[in-house]
Amino acid sequence: MKLYYAPGACSLSPHIVLYEAGLAFTAVKVNTKTHTLPDGSSYHPINPLGYVPLLELADGTRLSEGPAIVQYIADQAPDKQLAPANGSVARYQLQSWLNFIGTELHKGFGPLFNPATPADYKPLVIERLLSRLAWVDQQLEGRAYLMGEQFSVADAYLFTVTGWAKLVKLDLSGLQNIAYFRQRMSARPGVQAALKAEGLTA
């Protein structure tokens, strides 16, 4: 398998999951500003949309969109229990978390990264985002991970997205359960391996 990624982007989530799954893969860094690969060639023939992550399978099949990619990876290593069994209620709960993180948190950060976002609009963006993060903080009360005591692919996505807070100077100091969650995640070898590979720190 081949993972196309950009350091610190949402592709960190499947990067973590690949290490957690213990699967063999090659990571290919994409310059998302120029949409080029390390050899200078264009990334667009691989993904016309130009963004990451993208997972290319051994037969050439390509999967895009992080929530789909991480579930595929999890299903290739069922013994690692990175996702509940397909068809179970727990699997749909996992998908609910992946969807929430993608639409309410991931997209919520978007305007804060965009220099064209009007200054008077940013407080509204921050208020909404913090309200969603506060809800997640409540859900983590008494839990090691989003699904309980078992790490899942949703945790890799939440770790990735909450890591953006420091980049946009979003104060999460009041969200203690998220802080504890990030500490637990940072201690995982799979997380450490992905961060090191991308030249990042928690």
Buried (B, 14 or more C-beta within 10 A) or exposed (E): BBBBBBBBBBBBBBBBBBBBBEEEBEBBBBEBEEBBBEEEEEBEEBBEEEBBBBBBEEEEEEBBBBBBBBBBBBEBBEEBEBBBEEEEEBBEBBBEBBEBBBEBBBEBBEBBEEEEEEEEEBEEBBEEBBEBBBEBBEEBEEBBBBBEEBBBBBBBBBBBBBBBBEEBEBEBEEBEBBBBBBEBBBEBEBBBBBBEBBEEEE
